[in-house]
Amino acid sequence: MTNLQRIGNMILSLLLIVGGIALLLVPQIGVLVVALVLSACLLLYGVGKLLYYIRLAHHMAGGLILLFLAIIALDVAVFAVAVIDNPKLAVALYLICYCAVSGVLSVARAVESKLFGSPALPLVLQALVCLALAALCIMFINSDVAIIWIFCICLFYNAGVRLVSVFKPTEIIYIQ
């Protein structure tokens, strides 16, 4: 990780912590704000990937995957804006999908790292946390306050993971 990436991760983790605290302090408008921020972030991500595909990636091998990612992100952003009348549903669906996919990917990475002989315990713990948060979100899908708390837990957890990665030394591989 370069120094610029470390600074970016530090700033993003601090923004996640501040956002989580703000949501806990003002939970009345929290679900609506979360739904709007999620849709705006997905929209910006989709537009960025689409512009990257148009400018450069259509010449690359595997660049078509970036086009598909951009279209999916734009579609999810439009869906999130469309269900803004019921923001609790949008946030709950986002949380369930995000946590479930993160958990499954962490399990896959843990299996892969175990095959290569690396320790898999941190990835297994991350998978358990993500899957537990998805299960909590499914259990408390009818409660606005619970959705806000679960979302804040996700924000704080992601901020903690980013802070740990910022201060973890980068491994340097020498090719002989």
GUTOR-960376 format. One record per residue: residue number from 1; y, z, x of N, C-alpha, C, CB in turn. Coordinates in steps of 0.2 Angstrom, whole numbers. Glycine has a CB too. Layout:
<rs>
> NUM,Y,Z,X,Y,Z,X,Y,Z,X,Y,Z,X
...
</rs>
This chain:
<rs>
> 1,-6,0,4,0,0,0,6,0,4,0,6,-5
> 2,11,-5,3,17,-5,7,22,0,5,20,-12,6
> 3,27,1,9,32,6,8,36,5,1,37,7,13
> 4,37,-2,0,40,-4,-6,36,-2,-12,42,-11,-6
> 5,29,-3,-12,25,-1,-17,25,6,-18,18,-4,-16
> 6,25,10,-13,25,17,-14,31,20,-17,24,20,-7
> 7,37,17,-15,43,19,-19,43,17,-26,49,15,-15
> 8,40,11,-28,40,9,-34,35,13,-39,37,1,-35
> 9,30,15,-36,25,19,-39,28,26,-40,18,20,-35
> 10,32,29,-35,35,35,-36,40,35,-42,39,37,-29
> 11,44,30,-42,49,29,-47,46,29,-54,54,23,-46
> 12,41,24,-54,37,24,-61,34,30,-63,32,18,-60
> 13,31,34,-58,28,40,-60,33,45,-63,24,43,-55
> 14,39,45,-60,44,50,-62,47,48,-69,50,50,-57
> 15,48,41,-70,50,39,-77,44,40,-82,51,31,-76
> 16,38,40,-80,33,42,-85,33,49,-87,26,40,-82
> 17,35,53,-82,35,61,-83,41,62,-87,36,65,-76
> 18,47,59,-86,53,60,-90,52,57,-97,59,56,-87
> 19,49,52,-98,47,49,-104,43,53,-108,44,42,-104
> 20,38,56,-105,33,61,-108,37,67,-111,27,63,-104
> 21,41,70,-106,45,76,-108,50,74,-114,49,79,-102
> 22,53,68,-114,57,66,-119,54,66,-126,61,60,-118
> 23,48,63,-126,44,62,-132,41,69,-135,37,58,-131
> 24,40,74,-130,38,80,-132,44,84,-135,35,85,-127
> 25,50,83,-133,56,86,-135,59,83,-142,62,86,-130
> 26,58,77,-143,60,74,-149,54,70,-153,66,69,-148
> 27,49,73,-156,43,70,-158,45,66,-165,38,75,-159
> 28,51,68,-168,52,65,-175,52,57,-174,58,67,-178
> 29,56,55,-169,57,47,-168,52,45,-163,64,46,-167
> 30,48,49,-160,44,47,-154,39,42,-155,40,53,-152
> 31,36,42,-161,31,36,-162,34,30,-163,27,38,-169
> 32,40,29,-166,44,23,-167,46,21,-160,49,24,-172
> 33,49,25,-156,51,23,-149,45,21,-145,55,29,-146
> 34,39,24,-145,34,22,-142,31,15,-144,28,27,-142
> 35,31,14,-150,29,7,-152,34,2,-150,29,7,-160
> 36,40,3,-150,45,-2,-148,45,-3,-141,52,1,-150
> 37,44,3,-137,43,2,-129,37,-2,-128,44,9,-126
> 38,32,0,-131,25,-4,-129,26,-11,-131,20,-1,-134
> 39,29,-13,-137,29,-20,-138,34,-24,-133,32,-21,-146
> 40,40,-20,-131,44,-23,-127,41,-24,-120,51,-19,-126
> 41,37,-19,-118,34,-20,-111,28,-25,-111,30,-13,-109
> 42,25,-26,-117,20,-31,-117,23,-38,-118,15,-30,-123
> 43,29,-38,-121,32,-45,-122,35,-47,-115,38,-44,-127
> 44,38,-42,-111,40,-44,-104,35,-46,-100,44,-38,-101
> 45,29,-42,-100,23,-44,-96,21,-51,-97,18,-39,-97
> 46,20,-52,-104,18,-59,-106,22,-65,-104,17,-59,-113
> 47,29,-64,-105,34,-69,-103,34,-69,-95,41,-67,-105
> 48,33,-64,-91,33,-64,-84,27,-68,-82,33,-57,-81
> 49,21,-67,-84,15,-70,-83,15,-78,-85,9,-67,-86
> 50,18,-79,-90,19,-86,-92,23,-90,-88,22,-86,-100
> 51,29,-87,-86,34,-90,-81,30,-91,-74,40,-86,-80
> 52,26,-86,-72,23,-87,-66,18,-92,-66,19,-80,-64
> 53,14,-93,-72,10,-99,-73,13,-105,-72,6,-98,-79
> 54,19,-106,-76,23,-112,-76,25,-114,-69,28,-112,-81
> 55,28,-109,-66,31,-110,-59,26,-112,-53,35,-105,-57
> 56,20,-108,-53,16,-108,-48,9,-108,-49,17,-102,-43
> 57,6,-104,-54,-1,-103,-55,-5,-109,-57,-2,-97,-59
> 58,-1,-114,-60,-5,-119,-63,-8,-124,-57,-1,-124,-68
> 59,-5,-123,-51,-8,-126,-45,-14,-122,-42,-2,-128,-40
> 60,-15,-116,-44,-19,-112,-40,-26,-112,-44,-17,-105,-40
> 61,-31,-111,-40,-38,-110,-42,-38,-104,-46,-44,-110,-37
> 62,-40,-104,-52,-41,-98,-57,-34,-96,-60,-43,-92,-53
> 63,-29,-101,-60,-23,-100,-62,-23,-100,-70,-18,-105,-60
> 64,-28,-103,-73,-28,-103,-80,-30,-96,-83,-34,-108,-82
> 65,-33,-92,-79,-34,-85,-82,-27,-82,-83,-38,-81,-77
> 66,-22,-83,-79,-15,-80,-80,-12,-83,-86,-11,-82,-74
> 67,-13,-89,-88,-11,-92,-94,-14,-88,-100,-12,-99,-94
> 68,-20,-87,-100,-24,-83,-105,-21,-76,-106,-31,-83,-104
> 69,-20,-73,-100,-18,-66,-100,-11,-66,-103,-17,-63,-93
> 70,-7,-71,-101,0,-71,-104,0,-72,-112,4,-77,-101
> 71,-4,-76,-114,-5,-78,-121,-7,-72,-125,-9,-84,-123
> 72,-12,-68,-122,-15,-62,-125,-10,-57,-125,-21,-60,-122
> 73,-6,-56,-120,-1,-51,-120,5,-52,-125,2,-50,-113
> 74,7,-59,-125,12,-60,-130,9,-59,-137,14,-68,-129
> 75,3,-61,-139,0,-60,-145,0,-53,-147,-7,-63,-145
> 76,-2,-48,-142,-2,-41,-144,5,-38,-145,-6,-37,-138
> 77,10,-41,-141,17,-39,-142,19,-41,-149,21,-42,-137
> 78,17,-47,-151,20,-49,-158,16,-45,-163,18,-56,-159
> 79,10,-43,-162,6,-39,-167,9,-32,-167,-1,-38,-165
> 80,11,-29,-161,14,-23,-161,21,-23,-165,15,-20,-154
> 81,25,-28,-164,31,-28,-168,30,-29,-175,35,-34,-165
> 82,24,-33,-177,23,-34,-184,21,-27,-188,17,-39,-185
> 83,17,-23,-184,15,-17,-187,20,-11,-186,8,-15,-185
> 84,26,-13,-184,31,-8,-183,33,-3,-189,38,-11,-180
> 85,31,-6,-195,32,-2,-201,28,4,-201,31,-7,-207
> 86,22,3,-198,17,9,-197,16,10,-190,11,8,-201
> 87,21,13,-186,21,14,-179,15,18,-177,27,16,-176
> 88,13,23,-181,8,27,-179,1,23,-178,6,33,-184
> 89,0,18,-182,-6,14,-182,-6,10,-175,-7,9,-188
> 90,0,7,-174,1,3,-168,0,7,-161,8,0,-167
> 91,3,13,-161,2,18,-155,-5,20,-155,7,24,-156
> 92,-8,22,-160,-15,24,-160,-20,19,-158,-17,27,-167
> 93,-19,12,-160,-23,7,-158,-22,6,-151,-22,1,-162
> 94,-16,6,-149,-15,5,-141,-18,10,-137,-7,5,-140
> 95,-18,16,-139,-21,22,-135,-28,21,-135,-19,28,-138
> 96,-31,20,-141,-38,19,-141,-41,13,-137,-41,18,-149
> 97,-37,8,-137,-39,2,-133,-38,3,-126,-36,-5,-135
> 98,-32,6,-124,-31,7,-117,-36,12,-114,-24,10,-116
> 99,-37,18,-117,-41,23,-114,-48,20,-114,-41,29,-119
> 100,-51,17,-119,-58,15,-119,-59,9,-114,-60,12,-126
> 101,-54,5,-113,-55,-1,-108,-54,3,-101,-50,-6,-109
> 102,-50,7,-100,-49,11,-94,-55,15,-92,-43,15,-94
> 103,-58,18,-97,-64,22,-96,-70,17,-94,-66,26,-102
> 104,-71,12,-97,-76,7,-96,-75,4,-89,-77,2,-101
> 105,-69,2,-87,-68,-1,-81,-69,4,-75,-61,-4,-80
> 106,-67,10,-76,-69,16,-71,-76,17,-70,-65,22,-73
> 107,-80,16,-76,-87,17,-75,-90,11,-71,-91,17,-82
> 108,-87,5,-72,-90,-1,-68,-88,0,-61,-87,-7,-71
> 109,-82,2,-60,-80,3,-53,-84,8,-49,-72,5,-52
> 110,-86,14,-53,-90,19,-50,-97,16,-48,-90,25,-55
> 111,-99,12,-53,-106,10,-51,-106,5,-45,-109,6,-57
> 112,-100,1,-45,-100,-4,-39,-99,0,-33,-94,-8,-40
> 113,-94,5,-33,-93,9,-27,-100,13,-25,-88,14,-28
> 114,-104,15,-29,-110,19,-28,-115,14,-24,-113,22,-34
> 115,-115,7,-27,-119,2,-23,-117,1,-16,-119,-4,-27
> 116,-111,2,-15,-108,1,-8,-109,7,-4,-101,-2,-8
> 117,-111,13,-7,-111,19,-3,-105,23,-3,-113,17,4
> 118,-100,21,-7,-94,25,-7,-95,31,-12,-88,21,-8
> 119,-91,36,-11,-91,42,-16,-88,39,-23,-87,48,-14
> 120,-92,40,-28,-90,38,-35,-88,43,-40,-96,35,-38
> 121,-88,50,-37,-86,55,-42,-78,55,-44,-86,62,-38
> 122,-73,53,-40,-67,52,-43,-66,47,-49,-62,50,-38
> 123,-70,42,-48,-70,36,-53,-73,39,-59,-73,30,-50
> 124,-79,42,-58,-82,45,-64,-78,50,-68,-89,48,-62
> 125,-75,54,-64,-70,59,-68,-64,55,-71,-67,64,-63
> 126,-62,50,-68,-57,46,-72,-59,43,-78,-54,41,-67
> 127,-65,41,-78,-69,37,-84,-70,43,-89,-75,34,-82
> 128,-72,49,-87,-73,54,-92,-66,56,-96,-76,60,-89
> 129,-61,56,-92,-54,58,-95,-52,53,-99,-49,59,-89
> 130,-52,46,-97,-50,41,-102,-54,40,-108,-51,34,-98
> 131,-61,41,-107,-65,41,-113,-64,47,-118,-72,40,-112
> 132,-63,53,-115,-61,59,-119,-54,58,-123,-61,65,-115
> 133,-49,55,-120,-43,54,-123,-44,48,-129,-38,51,-118
> 134,-48,43,-128,-49,39,-133,-53,42,-139,-54,33,-130
> 135,-58,46,-137,-61,50,-143,-56,55,-147,-67,54,-140
> 136,-52,58,-143,-47,62,-146,-42,58,-151,-43,66,-141
> 137,-40,52,-148,-36,48,-152,-39,46,-159,-34,42,-148
> 138,-46,44,-158,-50,42,-164,-50,48,-169,-56,40,-162
> 139,-51,54,-166,-52,60,-170,-46,62,-174,-55,66,-166
> 140,-40,61,-171,-34,64,-174,-29,58,-176,-30,68,-169
> 141,-32,52,-178,-28,46,-179,-23,47,-185,-33,40,-181
> 142,-24,52,-189,-20,53,-195,-14,58,-194,-24,56,-201
> 143,-14,61,-188,-9,65,-186,-3,62,-181,-12,72,-183
> 144,3,62,-184,8,60,-179,9,64,-173,15,59,-183
> 145,9,71,-174,10,75,-169,4,75,-164,11,83,-171
> 146,-2,74,-166,-7,74,-161,-7,67,-157,-14,74,-165
> 147,-5,62,-161,-4,55,-157,1,56,-152,-3,50,-162
> 148,7,59,-153,12,60,-148,9,64,-142,18,63,-151
> 149,6,70,-144,3,74,-138,-2,70,-134,0,80,-141
> 150,-6,66,-137,-11,62,-133,-8,57,-129,-17,59,-138
> 151,-3,54,-132,1,49,-128,4,52,-122,6,45,-133
> 152,7,58,-123,11,62,-118,6,64,-112,14,68,-120
> 153,0,66,-115,-6,67,-110,-7,61,-105,-12,70,-113
> 154,-8,55,-109,-9,49,-105,-4,48,-100,-10,43,-110
> 155,3,49,-102,8,47,-98,8,52,-92,15,48,-102
> 156,7,58,-93,7,63,-88,1,62,-83,6,70,-90
> 157,-5,60,-86,-11,58,-82,-10,52,-77,-17,57,-86
> 158,-7,47,-80,-5,41,-76,0,42,-71,-3,35,-81
> 159,5,47,-73,10,49,-68,7,52,-62,16,53,-71
> 160,2,57,-63,-1,61,-58,-6,56,-54,-6,66,-61
> 161,-9,51,-57,-13,47,-53,-9,43,-48,-17,42,-58
> 162,-3,40,-51,1,36,-47,4,41,-41,7,33,-51
> 163,6,47,-42,9,51,-37,4,53,-32,11,58,-40
> 164,-3,54,-34,-8,55,-29,-9,49,-25,-15,57,-32
> 165,-9,43,-28,-10,37,-24,-4,35,-19,-10,31,-28
> 166,2,38,-21,8,37,-17,7,41,-10,15,39,-20
> 167,5,47,-11,4,51,-5,-3,51,-1,5,58,-7
> 168,-7,47,-4,-13,45,0,-12,40,5,-19,43,-5
> 169,-15,42,11,-14,37,17,-18,31,16,-16,40,23
> 170,-15,25,18,-18,19,17,-23,18,23,-13,13,17
> 171,-29,16,21,-34,14,26,-33,8,29,-41,14,22
> 172,-33,8,35,-32,1,39,-39,-1,42,-27,3,45
> 173,-41,-7,40,-47,-10,42,-46,-14,48,-51,-14,36
> 174,-49,-13,54,-49,-17,60,-54,-22,60,-48,-13,66
> 175,-53,-28,61,-58,-33,61,-60,-35,69,-57,-40,57
> 176,-66,-34,71,-67,-35,78,-71,-41,79,-72,-29,80
</rs>
